[in-house]
């Protein structure tokens, strides 16, 4: 079927559905033929109909399902069944394998010759679903580059022996090797998509690559298992690990510069049942230049934290689970306290961001340089401010608290669910409650919630029963207008773009000090703090929902 014939068939459907008039169709077809453009793109340019309206009309007319491809989890195994050239030619992408059927996203499912082509090439019966033209082209482009490198590597490995595979592993150091190019694609695409972590995971029969974007894992690639050893070897070489050691965990790091921005990667390789898996954490240099005002603090919590930072001594603890932005907050606090007149020393494991103008100490457990040993030595350097990456044990906790009591400002992190629990956690570690109560000025608990996309978020009026069920505060009879995610091209059709902090700041007052000394529970300390005006994590999140920054569902996802 020629492009013109396909366009006329599509045009007939659109006229029947009332999307355009016969006169508009004729004009659009002429422009389509003269400009060598698709009928859909011409109709959109002429302002006659949106892509979504055209796709939905086609779906209704042909009795097919319409799929929002941006919010659909495409099966990489299905997508790889079709070459990029053929996918672009037919504006079609396989998205799911269902027994003997292949679910194919098509901008023009009326093109029966395209369906025949797909059936012959893939060997599956084709079940088309309708998508917008821009969505399917964007998805094809997303898979294209990775597939080229995967295909090249599979071709290179076809028929190779185990000995040849080992030689190929050793050749992974060559920058021109296909595996080096594949790793470059994985890394650069992760940076461009704003990923926080890259996971390279061997499954039983294949290799999976996932990105963690805005705190949520997204699968981006599946490849034959035979690529696994080469890719892991390449990661080890890039991050300075021992390529021959496969029995024990290894850590390393490497850096890249993309679009003029420096990004460091902290790499961990761990032996697993199906082979070695790797996690690469992206550490963006621009992230540490953020000020506290860039982290999403509301005014009251911000003022409480600034009060604690302006004190010359005492401890400020930042709590939360892994990946909740504790390090970023600590560095933002450091940026505020770093001055030529201040001696600031950090002890970290590992040193995630290397900063000019301050002394950073890397913990080395094998050499005996533990947090506690480093801290003891640091205090002999007469620092004004000490930043401890994490309080993990009684010895570190005791030294940190004593440092806070002897004229040092101590910043550190702790793993607890909320701010009041930090005081009881230190007691459980073996620190005397009266020392904790006297030393700690302030505790900040935080989570990271995804921001609603500014370009597509949608206002709505929730049902009062829904608000009551989740405990959202509102005046009876005055239900607020909130926002929910929709999805557009600018946010990859997810509905969210970027993240912000949700905070709980507890200042240690005299009443809280007394409760701590009397071995009060975390819940009792929380009741006192709330009665004195502390905004809980959930309250802070709901206030940001009211401001239109995020959604109720997102706050409930990140806050217990």
MOWO-V837636 format. One record per backbone hydrogen bond with DSSP energy under -1.0 kcal/mol. CO is the residue of the C=O (numbers start at 1). NH is the residue of the N-H. E is the energy in kcal/mol with one decimal. If there is no record, write none. Layout:
BEGIN
co = [CO;CO]
nh = [NH;NH]
e = [E;E]
END
This chain:
BEGIN
co = [2;3;4;5;6;7;8;9;10;11;12;13;14;15;21;22;23;24;25;26;27;28;29;30;31;32;38;39;40;41;42;43;44;50;51;52;53;54;55;56;57;58;59;65;67;68;69;72;75;76;78;79;83;84;85;86;87;91;93;95;96;98;100;101;102;103;103;104;105;106;108;110;111;112;113;114;115;116;117;118;119;125;127;129;130;132;133;134;135;136;137;138;139;140;143;144;145;146;147;148;149;150;151;152;153;154;157;161;162;163;164;165;166;167;169;171;174;177;178;179;180;181;182;183;184;185;186;187;188;189;190;191;196;197;198;199;200;201;206;207;208;209;209;210;211;212;213;216;218;221;223;224;225;227;228;229;230;231;232;233;234;235;236;237;250;252;254;256;258;261;262;263;264;265;266;267;268;269;270;272;277;278;279;280;281;283;284;287;291;292;295;298;299;300;301;302;303;304;305;306;314;315;315;316;317;318;319;321;325;326;327;328;329;330;331;332;333;334;339;343;343;344;345;346;347;348;350;359;361;364;365;368;369;370;371;372;373;374;375;377;378;384;385;386;387;393;394;395;396;397;398;399;400;401;403;408;409;410;411;412;413;414;414;419;421;422;423;424;425;426;427;432;433;434;435;436;439;441;442;443;444;445;447;449;451;453;458;460;463;464;465;466;467;475;482;484;488;489;491;495;498;500;502;504;506;507;509;510;511;512;513;514;515;516;521;522;523;524;525;526;527;528;529;530;536;537;538;539;540;541;542;543;544;545;549;551;552;553;554;555]
nh = [6;7;8;9;10;11;12;13;14;15;16;17;19;18;25;26;27;28;29;30;31;32;33;34;35;37;42;43;44;45;46;48;47;54;55;56;57;58;59;60;61;62;64;130;69;71;72;74;79;80;81;82;87;88;89;90;92;107;105;75;103;101;125;98;127;95;96;129;93;131;111;112;115;116;117;118;119;120;121;122;123;102;104;106;67;136;137;138;139;140;141;142;143;144;147;148;149;150;151;152;153;154;155;156;157;158;160;165;166;167;168;169;170;171;172;174;177;181;182;183;184;185;186;187;188;189;190;191;192;193;195;194;282;212;280;210;278;208;203;223;201;220;221;199;218;196;216;213;211;209;207;227;228;231;232;233;234;235;236;237;238;239;241;240;269;267;265;263;261;258;285;256;283;254;281;252;279;250;277;275;270;200;268;198;266;264;287;290;294;295;501;302;303;304;305;306;307;308;309;310;410;441;442;412;444;414;446;324;329;330;331;332;333;334;335;336;337;338;342;384;385;359;387;361;389;363;352;346;348;369;368;370;364;374;375;376;377;378;379;380;381;409;345;411;347;397;398;399;400;401;402;403;404;405;408;314;386;316;388;318;391;320;416;422;425;426;427;428;429;431;430;436;437;438;439;440;315;508;317;506;319;504;502;500;497;457;484;482;467;468;469;470;472;478;460;458;493;492;494;453;451;449;447;445;443;509;513;514;515;516;517;518;520;519;525;526;527;528;529;530;531;532;534;533;540;541;542;543;544;545;546;547;549;548;452;555;556;557;558;559]
e = [-2.5;-2.4;-2.3;-2.1;-2.4;-2.7;-2.2;-1.5;-2.0;-2.3;-2.3;-1.8;-2.5;-1.2;-2.4;-2.2;-2.1;-2.4;-2.8;-2.1;-2.2;-2.5;-2.3;-2.5;-2.5;-1.8;-1.9;-2.5;-2.1;-2.3;-2.5;-2.0;-1.1;-2.2;-2.6;-2.6;-2.1;-2.2;-2.3;-2.5;-2.4;-2.2;-2.3;-2.9;-1.2;-1.1;-1.2;-1.1;-2.3;-1.9;-1.8;-1.1;-2.4;-2.6;-2.3;-2.2;-1.9;-1.9;-2.8;-2.4;-3.1;-2.7;-2.1;-2.9;-2.7;-3.1;-1.3;-2.6;-2.2;-1.8;-1.6;-1.5;-1.5;-2.1;-2.3;-2.4;-2.1;-2.1;-2.6;-2.5;-1.8;-2.9;-1.9;-2.8;-2.8;-2.1;-2.2;-2.2;-2.2;-2.3;-2.2;-1.9;-1.7;-1.7;-2.1;-2.0;-1.5;-2.5;-3.3;-2.1;-2.3;-2.8;-2.4;-2.0;-1.7;-1.1;-2.1;-2.2;-2.0;-1.9;-2.3;-2.1;-1.8;-1.7;-1.5;-2.2;-1.7;-1.8;-2.5;-2.3;-2.1;-2.1;-2.4;-2.7;-2.8;-2.4;-1.6;-2.0;-2.5;-2.0;-2.8;-1.1;-2.3;-2.3;-2.7;-2.3;-2.4;-2.9;-3.2;-2.4;-3.1;-2.5;-1.6;-3.2;-3.3;-3.6;-1.8;-2.5;-2.7;-2.7;-3.3;-1.8;-2.0;-2.4;-2.6;-2.2;-2.4;-2.2;-2.5;-2.5;-2.4;-1.8;-2.8;-1.1;-2.9;-2.9;-3.4;-2.9;-1.9;-2.5;-1.6;-2.6;-3.5;-1.7;-3.0;-2.3;-2.4;-2.2;-2.8;-1.2;-2.9;-2.8;-2.2;-2.2;-2.4;-2.6;-1.0;-1.1;-1.8;-1.5;-1.7;-2.0;-2.3;-1.9;-2.2;-2.5;-2.0;-1.7;-2.3;-1.9;-2.7;-2.5;-1.4;-2.0;-3.3;-1.8;-1.8;-1.3;-2.0;-2.5;-2.7;-2.1;-2.2;-2.5;-2.7;-1.2;-1.6;-2.2;-1.8;-2.9;-1.9;-1.6;-2.3;-2.3;-3.2;-2.7;-1.0;-2.6;-2.7;-2.4;-1.2;-1.5;-2.3;-2.7;-2.6;-2.4;-1.7;-2.7;-2.3;-1.0;-2.2;-2.4;-2.2;-2.9;-2.6;-2.4;-2.9;-2.3;-2.6;-2.5;-2.5;-2.4;-2.0;-1.4;-1.6;-1.8;-2.7;-2.8;-3.1;-2.6;-2.3;-1.1;-1.1;-1.7;-2.3;-1.9;-1.4;-2.3;-1.7;-2.3;-1.1;-2.0;-2.9;-1.4;-2.2;-2.5;-2.3;-2.3;-2.0;-3.1;-3.2;-2.1;-2.5;-2.4;-2.3;-1.7;-2.0;-2.4;-1.7;-2.7;-2.1;-1.5;-2.5;-2.5;-2.5;-2.5;-3.5;-1.1;-1.4;-2.5;-2.7;-2.6;-1.8;-2.8;-2.4;-1.1;-2.6;-2.4;-2.2;-2.5;-2.4;-1.8;-2.7;-1.8;-2.2;-2.2;-2.1;-1.8;-2.5;-2.8;-2.1;-1.2;-2.5;-1.7;-2.8;-2.4;-2.8;-2.1;-1.5;-1.5;-2.4;-1.5;-2.5;-1.5;-2.7;-1.9;-2.5;-1.4;-1.5;-2.1]
END
